[in-house]
Amino acid sequence: MSEKEKNFEEKEEITAEETVNDEATDSEEKEESFEDIFSSLREKYNLDPFDGDGKPVEQEETKVFYNPEEDKEMDEFFKEREEGYTALYEEVDAKIAGVDDEVLQKEAEVFNLEFKKENKPIIETPVQQEFEDVFSQSDEALVEDEEIEEETPENIVIPAQLPAENDAEIAEEIVADEEDVPAKKKKGSAGEVIRKIIFAVSIIALIGSVAWLVNDYFIQPYLINKENKEIENILVQTMDADPEEVIEKLNNLDEEEKAVTFASLREINPDFKAWIVVPGADISLAVVQGDNNDKYLNTGFRGKWSAGGTAFIDYQNNEPFFDTNTTIYGHNMRDGSMFGNVKNYKDKETFKDNPYIYIYTENETYIYKIYSVFLTNAKKTSDDGYVFGYTFKNLSTEECFNSYMEELRVRSYYETGVDYQAGDKLLTLSTCDRTVIRDGRLVVVARLVRENEDISIDESLVKDNENQKFPAAYYDKNKMNNPYATDEKWEAK
């Protein structure tokens, strides 16, 4: 190992003994700027800021096969780096707690509008690939996804070139090292060059990703949850209430109290329509409706930029909760906020414990029984040119409604035992789910409890769907025969 490599590793070493001083609460520290935070952390952890535009290098897709036997030293180094970054994230979390919320909000807006748009890291990490934005199948709401491949050694792609100064440094080290290396070892120098390139690019990627990770893992979840709890407090006069508490308090509001509360929320946002509570997904959120399906993708309830946006009703629902089908969209956030925990309903045990969705408007309370939970696609390319149209507003015939409900039953992860009949009103929750297909949508459909109907469910009828219907991409990915390939495609009429 060259002297430069030794110095480099010594410089990069991070010890677990370096911890944040949580007791520093003076006003000067609270007003510490976002850039000051990063500067101090870079200095403390010896992280040099990435010098460049951060955009992917024009490259040929060169496949590099990782050899664990030859790269044990590199493995050990990155294991230490992972531990170091864990300590770094913990310190960042603590420092953010001491920064004024207004400062955080402004910095988050600038960061997302400028940095994320123009300065993406050279290598997109698994964390970035897991970020799940939205929602709608409508053209204006769809976000183009970059293809996500499994991270296997065969899929590691290395840029064809690095910044010139990095190439020069690596070349100098290679020449210096080879002067005293036997001829037999020099024969494998091409492999050494490749490993050095992997090493250098990985370090750049790690450093370049820190700012992105801090924003998306700490700042955005903090701001999203803070706003949601503040709005909820206006509704029920209790901070950090769980969904069951929210339901109890809303049910106990008299008409006058409810009118005043809803008027207060409309003063903040005139687009406010309802409050949704889904106990099994830990959802208690304000619901709005814009004049298109783009407005609230990245706009919080108070009108500020937000990665989590606001839960919103499809703009095509002229009469929300009175149309045959009312669709509500929400971001699938990695920390479980917004619609991030809708995935809980893939498990039938969650349904058994919490089979209801509650909608509160100023004049009515609607209770829905969950009928189907399924995965579908947003793009035609994932299902042989077909997209299942679950976001319709109304259907023209009873026959079409019945065939739709049957289609939901076949697609569901499990049988719920909930019945249906013509004239039922449906509520649909839609969010992203890329765990199986890259343009996947996880959908929950519930039907309104009828007047004088027994609200309970029969758990004996709840059972797994052993032949669940998926989009064609699911069967292709798992190298399975698609038993539904020749089925008639359901269309809203």
Legacy VTK file of the C-alpha trace (Angstrom):
# vtk DataFile Version 3.0
C-alpha trace
ASCII
DATASET POLYDATA
POINTS 493 float
0.000 0.000 0.000
1.417 3.431 -0.995
2.013 6.210 1.517
-0.779 8.219 -0.125
-3.276 5.414 0.417
-2.260 5.110 4.073
-2.676 8.829 4.594
-6.018 8.745 2.816
-7.385 5.985 5.045
-6.084 7.711 8.172
-7.801 10.899 7.068
-11.101 9.067 6.420
-11.124 7.147 9.717
-14.111 8.033 11.897
-14.287 7.094 15.557
-17.433 6.299 17.502
-16.128 8.475 20.371
-17.055 11.665 18.502
-20.546 12.581 19.693
-22.766 15.640 19.519
-23.072 17.999 22.501
-26.845 17.928 22.996
-26.647 20.481 25.808
-25.690 23.405 23.549
-28.884 25.433 23.485
-27.731 29.052 23.264
-29.425 31.274 20.703
-26.304 31.585 18.559
-26.286 27.827 17.856
-30.023 27.737 17.172
-29.504 30.288 14.432
-26.655 28.298 12.902
-27.236 28.197 9.155
-27.786 25.050 7.154
-24.504 25.605 5.318
-22.675 26.079 8.640
-23.976 22.692 9.755
-22.571 20.989 6.674
-19.283 22.904 6.901
-18.736 21.885 10.519
-19.655 18.272 9.819
-17.376 18.098 6.779
-14.518 19.418 8.902
-15.235 17.087 11.803
-15.572 13.980 9.654
-12.868 14.989 7.180
-15.347 15.021 4.315
-14.178 17.189 1.430
-17.088 18.761 -0.457
-17.594 17.235 -3.890
-16.071 19.571 -6.491
-18.145 19.349 -9.650
-21.639 19.646 -11.047
-22.656 16.240 -9.701
-24.240 15.174 -12.966
-23.664 11.659 -14.348
-20.583 11.373 -16.520
-21.164 10.519 -20.164
-20.191 6.884 -20.243
-20.245 3.537 -21.884
-21.852 0.856 -19.745
-18.796 -1.148 -18.755
-19.630 -4.183 -16.625
-17.225 -4.815 -13.745
-17.352 -8.084 -11.869
-16.579 -7.699 -8.189
-14.124 -10.245 -6.771
-14.471 -10.565 -2.971
-11.223 -12.537 -2.611
-9.149 -9.818 -4.236
-10.944 -6.939 -2.553
-11.070 -7.853 1.152
-9.164 -4.708 2.024
-11.733 -2.568 0.211
-14.583 -4.449 1.938
-13.137 -3.684 5.353
-12.677 -0.040 4.451
-16.298 0.412 3.370
-17.559 -1.407 6.447
-15.753 1.179 8.578
-17.168 3.964 6.408
-20.712 2.652 6.901
-20.259 2.786 10.668
-18.847 6.283 10.349
-21.778 7.557 8.317
-24.206 6.097 10.833
-22.557 8.264 13.487
-22.689 11.210 11.094
-26.450 10.829 10.512
-27.100 10.683 14.259
-25.190 13.920 14.741
-26.999 15.617 11.847
-30.348 14.641 13.359
-29.348 16.229 16.655
-28.069 19.403 15.013
-31.215 19.848 12.909
-33.297 19.822 16.089
-31.506 23.007 17.129
-32.122 24.946 13.908
-35.075 27.306 13.561
-37.974 25.736 11.631
-38.216 28.692 9.237
-34.560 28.280 8.330
-35.071 24.559 7.725
-38.115 25.190 5.551
-36.281 27.738 3.379
-33.202 25.545 3.047
-35.336 22.501 2.185
-37.108 24.415 -0.579
-33.853 25.675 -2.085
-32.231 22.276 -1.763
-35.018 20.384 -3.508
-35.685 22.917 -6.249
-32.019 23.467 -7.097
-29.789 20.656 -5.838
-32.056 17.668 -6.527
-32.946 18.947 -9.994
-29.450 19.813 -11.164
-26.972 18.024 -8.902
-27.737 14.359 -8.613
-24.939 12.163 -7.216
-22.850 10.236 -9.737
-24.153 6.929 -8.404
-27.761 6.562 -7.357
-27.805 4.623 -4.097
-30.429 2.016 -3.117
-31.903 4.682 -0.791
-32.593 6.928 -3.773
-34.177 4.086 -5.694
-36.512 3.358 -2.803
-37.826 6.941 -2.723
-41.403 6.566 -3.805
-43.204 9.584 -5.076
-46.829 9.212 -6.173
-49.787 8.461 -7.227
-52.145 9.141 -9.996
-52.617 7.341 -13.256
-53.574 10.616 -14.912
-50.975 11.889 -17.384
-50.361 15.133 -15.519
-49.694 13.397 -12.204
-47.384 10.632 -13.430
-43.709 11.068 -12.622
-41.204 9.445 -14.953
-39.330 6.749 -13.058
-35.795 5.723 -13.824
-35.450 1.998 -14.317
-34.531 0.190 -11.130
-32.411 -2.920 -11.385
-31.469 -5.383 -8.694
-28.110 -4.486 -7.232
-25.992 -7.446 -8.218
-22.300 -7.438 -9.088
-23.247 -7.736 -12.758
-25.195 -4.481 -12.571
-22.408 -2.305 -11.173
-21.695 0.332 -13.811
-18.508 2.394 -13.655
-18.161 5.784 -15.399
-15.762 5.607 -18.347
-13.846 8.613 -17.020
-13.262 10.529 -13.822
-12.296 14.193 -13.385
-8.810 14.695 -14.855
-7.184 15.533 -11.529
-8.454 12.306 -9.983
-7.095 10.311 -12.946
-3.720 11.974 -12.540
-3.526 11.193 -8.826
-4.508 7.574 -9.378
-1.992 7.259 -12.228
0.809 8.663 -10.038
0.006 6.176 -7.291
-0.082 3.280 -9.730
3.340 4.223 -11.207
4.854 4.707 -7.741
3.519 1.375 -6.526
4.642 -0.546 -9.622
8.280 0.529 -9.414
8.942 -2.040 -6.697
6.453 -4.674 -7.837
7.644 -7.922 -9.435
6.879 -8.313 -13.138
4.415 -11.114 -12.454
2.268 -8.829 -10.296
2.372 -6.025 -12.872
0.558 -8.326 -15.257
-2.632 -7.828 -13.231
-2.314 -4.040 -13.081
-5.415 -3.534 -15.244
-7.475 -5.144 -12.510
-5.817 -2.900 -9.946
-6.752 0.167 -11.998
-10.371 -0.962 -12.161
-10.500 -1.505 -8.407
-8.963 1.909 -7.773
-11.584 3.481 -10.032
-14.341 1.657 -8.136
-12.812 2.864 -4.901
-12.512 6.503 -5.986
-15.973 6.730 -7.551
-17.556 5.123 -4.492
-15.949 7.684 -2.176
-17.204 10.532 -4.366
-20.678 9.011 -4.380
-20.702 8.655 -0.596
-19.661 12.257 -0.050
-22.027 13.597 -2.714
-24.951 11.723 -1.205
-24.608 13.087 2.338
-26.504 16.305 1.663
-29.244 14.424 -0.186
-29.590 11.909 2.636
-29.724 14.581 5.324
-32.522 16.382 3.517
-34.622 13.336 2.643
-34.014 11.324 5.808
-34.124 14.082 8.415
-35.328 17.494 7.288
-38.285 16.469 5.112
-39.775 13.857 7.506
-39.420 16.347 10.368
-41.192 19.148 8.478
-43.922 16.869 7.096
-44.797 15.346 10.459
-44.601 18.714 12.207
-47.107 20.296 9.812
-49.471 17.307 9.924
-49.516 17.337 13.733
-50.076 21.084 13.871
-53.078 20.803 11.540
-54.399 17.825 13.500
-54.095 19.845 16.718
-56.420 22.478 15.253
-58.937 19.718 14.614
-58.866 17.804 17.900
-56.957 20.132 20.257
-54.464 17.372 21.057
-50.892 16.980 19.829
-49.599 13.498 18.966
-53.023 11.860 19.135
-53.211 8.371 17.656
-55.909 7.600 15.041
-58.267 6.049 17.583
-58.095 9.178 19.736
-58.802 11.354 16.696
-61.867 9.258 15.851
-63.166 9.508 19.410
-62.699 13.282 19.582
-64.271 13.904 16.171
-67.240 11.712 17.023
-67.785 13.752 20.187
-67.777 17.148 18.469
-71.209 18.760 18.276
-72.310 20.434 15.037
-71.263 23.914 16.127
-67.807 22.825 17.289
-67.272 20.868 14.090
-68.342 23.837 11.950
-65.925 26.179 13.736
-63.049 23.697 13.467
-63.570 23.028 9.760
-63.916 26.763 9.090
-60.529 27.287 10.773
-58.921 24.731 8.460
-60.534 26.307 5.388
-59.079 29.670 6.413
-55.633 28.092 6.215
-56.419 26.292 2.949
-59.651 26.935 1.005
-59.144 23.597 -0.816
-59.681 21.639 2.420
-62.454 19.046 1.904
-62.282 16.386 4.589
-60.302 14.599 7.265
-59.292 10.966 6.710
-58.434 8.442 9.434
-57.128 4.938 8.653
-56.145 3.273 11.959
-54.368 0.294 10.385
-52.058 2.608 8.419
-51.619 5.221 11.164
-53.199 7.841 8.887
-54.854 10.974 10.272
-54.631 13.667 7.611
-56.315 16.651 6.061
-57.584 15.998 2.532
-57.702 18.703 -0.115
-58.823 18.945 -3.742
-57.148 21.111 -6.380
-58.178 21.957 -9.919
-55.673 19.388 -11.231
-53.740 16.394 -9.917
-50.392 18.206 -9.872
-51.046 21.028 -7.432
-50.573 19.098 -4.185
-47.883 16.645 -5.275
-45.254 18.800 -3.545
-47.332 21.431 -1.779
-48.068 21.162 1.931
-51.381 22.098 3.539
-50.127 25.626 4.319
-49.046 26.184 0.718
-45.297 25.711 1.206
-43.114 23.328 -0.784
-43.100 19.843 0.753
-41.671 16.516 -0.411
-44.710 14.821 1.133
-47.269 17.108 -0.474
-50.847 16.804 0.804
-53.352 13.963 0.509
-55.723 15.029 -2.267
-58.936 13.969 -3.994
-58.867 13.390 -7.746
-59.849 16.662 -9.403
-62.363 14.788 -11.573
-64.544 13.985 -8.552
-67.096 16.779 -8.850
-69.003 15.448 -5.863
-66.494 13.797 -3.521
-68.000 10.931 -1.511
-71.212 11.134 -3.579
-69.718 9.853 -6.845
-69.701 6.089 -7.299
-65.940 6.150 -6.707
-63.899 8.823 -4.909
-60.108 8.520 -5.257
-57.595 9.970 -2.774
-53.865 10.038 -3.563
-50.975 10.249 -1.114
-47.187 9.911 -1.160
-45.638 6.651 -0.009
-43.013 8.177 2.311
-40.220 5.934 3.549
-40.705 7.013 7.172
-44.364 5.904 7.109
-45.854 9.402 6.980
-48.602 10.377 4.520
-49.674 7.077 2.844
-46.405 5.332 3.678
-48.085 2.743 5.920
-50.886 1.785 3.543
-48.642 -1.194 2.800
-49.672 -2.596 6.201
-52.913 -3.672 4.548
-51.109 -6.211 2.377
-51.331 -8.360 5.511
-54.804 -9.719 6.180
-54.183 -9.521 9.946
-54.060 -5.718 9.666
-57.421 -5.836 7.916
-58.895 -8.040 10.621
-57.784 -5.624 13.338
-58.656 -2.427 11.445
-61.106 -3.028 8.571
-62.473 0.532 8.416
-61.637 3.893 6.862
-63.197 7.037 8.335
-63.954 10.227 6.411
-65.093 13.364 8.255
-66.588 16.321 6.412
-68.207 19.331 8.016
-71.684 17.835 7.677
-71.175 14.073 7.543
-69.185 11.158 8.889
-68.564 8.302 6.437
-67.396 4.852 7.479
-66.080 2.467 4.810
-65.327 -1.252 4.978
-62.178 -2.230 3.116
-63.062 -4.555 0.247
-59.850 -5.081 -1.751
-56.110 -4.406 -1.489
-54.155 -4.910 -4.705
-51.095 -4.014 -6.759
-51.415 -2.589 -10.246
-49.379 -0.620 -12.780
-49.431 3.003 -13.894
-47.890 2.490 -17.339
-49.083 0.369 -20.220
-45.635 -1.135 -20.751
-45.974 -3.095 -17.499
-49.103 -4.994 -18.492
-49.019 -5.692 -22.224
-50.423 -2.310 -23.161
-53.110 -2.220 -20.467
-53.706 -0.043 -17.394
-56.424 -1.061 -14.946
-58.656 2.005 -14.636
-59.471 2.130 -10.942
-59.726 5.942 -10.810
-63.077 6.284 -12.610
-65.739 8.572 -11.162
-69.010 6.877 -12.144
-70.124 3.792 -14.059
-73.060 3.668 -16.428
-74.494 0.205 -15.723
-74.982 -2.224 -12.864
-73.301 -4.899 -14.946
-70.148 -2.793 -15.278
-70.106 -2.132 -11.528
-70.478 -5.831 -10.697
-67.703 -6.826 -13.113
-65.430 -4.183 -11.547
-66.036 -5.519 -8.038
-65.283 -9.032 -9.246
-62.047 -7.781 -10.823
-61.087 -6.214 -7.468
-61.723 -9.513 -5.714
-59.436 -11.442 -8.092
-56.664 -8.868 -7.782
-56.790 -8.571 -3.980
-54.069 -10.003 -1.726
-56.803 -11.712 0.289
-60.551 -12.244 0.431
-62.173 -9.822 2.873
-65.628 -11.397 2.936
-67.183 -7.933 2.494
-70.161 -8.006 0.148
-71.284 -5.439 -2.414
-74.429 -4.437 -4.249
-75.436 -1.995 -6.971
-75.527 1.564 -5.704
-72.668 1.173 -3.201
-70.314 4.133 -2.905
-66.588 3.374 -3.081
-63.515 5.051 -1.628
-60.131 4.381 -3.263
-56.709 5.131 -1.742
-53.791 5.136 -4.179
-50.043 5.334 -3.542
-46.789 4.082 -5.085
-45.319 0.645 -4.464
-42.188 -0.268 -6.406
-41.327 -3.404 -4.462
-42.423 -5.605 -7.364
-42.708 -3.440 -10.463
-41.100 -0.045 -10.943
-44.334 1.807 -11.805
-46.401 -0.095 -9.244
-49.405 1.364 -7.458
-50.743 -0.034 -4.201
-54.505 0.487 -4.060
-57.065 0.041 -1.278
-60.753 0.069 -2.226
-63.434 0.300 0.459
-67.204 0.564 0.239
-69.451 2.825 2.300
-71.274 1.195 5.204
-74.960 1.224 4.322
-77.657 2.728 6.498
-78.654 0.330 9.299
-75.986 -2.176 8.191
-74.095 -4.235 10.762
-70.655 -2.631 10.766
-68.794 -5.763 11.868
-66.921 -8.112 9.528
-66.920 -11.910 9.523
-63.295 -12.922 10.138
-64.057 -16.523 9.170
-64.431 -15.322 5.570
-61.013 -13.653 5.477
-58.479 -15.826 3.647
-55.437 -15.509 1.400
-55.966 -15.223 -2.332
-53.915 -18.145 -3.639
-54.228 -17.101 -7.261
-53.922 -13.327 -7.050
-53.927 -11.433 -10.334
-50.942 -9.165 -11.037
-49.787 -7.040 -13.985
-47.810 -8.939 -16.635
-44.525 -7.378 -15.444
-44.858 -9.287 -12.165
-44.943 -12.658 -13.912
-42.132 -11.645 -16.281
-39.888 -10.569 -13.416
-40.478 -13.808 -11.513
-40.225 -15.947 -14.671
-43.728 -17.285 -14.111
-46.500 -18.183 -16.478
-49.263 -15.559 -16.494
-52.557 -17.414 -15.979
-54.515 -14.238 -16.798
-52.726 -13.356 -20.040
-55.774 -14.033 -22.213
-58.376 -12.597 -19.835
-60.720 -9.886 -21.044
-59.473 -6.458 -19.939
-61.928 -4.567 -17.725
-62.805 -1.048 -18.905
-64.904 1.599 -17.172
-68.134 2.323 -19.038
LINES 1 494
493 0 1 2 3 4 5 6 7 8 9 10 11 12 13 14 15 16 17 18 19 20 21 22 23 24 25 26 27 28 29 30 31 32 33 34 35 36 37 38 39 40 41 42 43 44 45 46 47 48 49 50 51 52 53 54 55 56 57 58 59 60 61 62 63 64 65 66 67 68 69 70 71 72 73 74 75 76 77 78 79 80 81 82 83 84 85 86 87 88 89 90 91 92 93 94 95 96 97 98 99 100 101 102 103 104 105 106 107 108 109 110 111 112 113 114 115 116 117 118 119 120 121 122 123 124 125 126 127 128 129 130 131 132 133 134 135 136 137 138 139 140 141 142 143 144 145 146 147 148 149 150 151 152 153 154 155 156 157 158 159 160 161 162 163 164 165 166 167 168 169 170 171 172 173 174 175 176 177 178 179 180 181 182 183 184 185 186 187 188 189 190 191 192 193 194 195 196 197 198 199 200 201 202 203 204 205 206 207 208 209 210 211 212 213 214 215 216 217 218 219 220 221 222 223 224 225 226 227 228 229 230 231 232 233 234 235 236 237 238 239 240 241 242 243 244 245 246 247 248 249 250 251 252 253 254 255 256 257 258 259 260 261 262 263 264 265 266 267 268 269 270 271 272 273 274 275 276 277 278 279 280 281 282 283 284 285 286 287 288 289 290 291 292 293 294 295 296 297 298 299 300 301 302 303 304 305 306 307 308 309 310 311 312 313 314 315 316 317 318 319 320 321 322 323 324 325 326 327 328 329 330 331 332 333 334 335 336 337 338 339 340 341 342 343 344 345 346 347 348 349 350 351 352 353 354 355 356 357 358 359 360 361 362 363 364 365 366 367 368 369 370 371 372 373 374 375 376 377 378 379 380 381 382 383 384 385 386 387 388 389 390 391 392 393 394 395 396 397 398 399 400 401 402 403 404 405 406 407 408 409 410 411 412 413 414 415 416 417 418 419 420 421 422 423 424 425 426 427 428 429 430 431 432 433 434 435 436 437 438 439 440 441 442 443 444 445 446 447 448 449 450 451 452 453 454 455 456 457 458 459 460 461 462 463 464 465 466 467 468 469 470 471 472 473 474 475 476 477 478 479 480 481 482 483 484 485 486 487 488 489 490 491 492
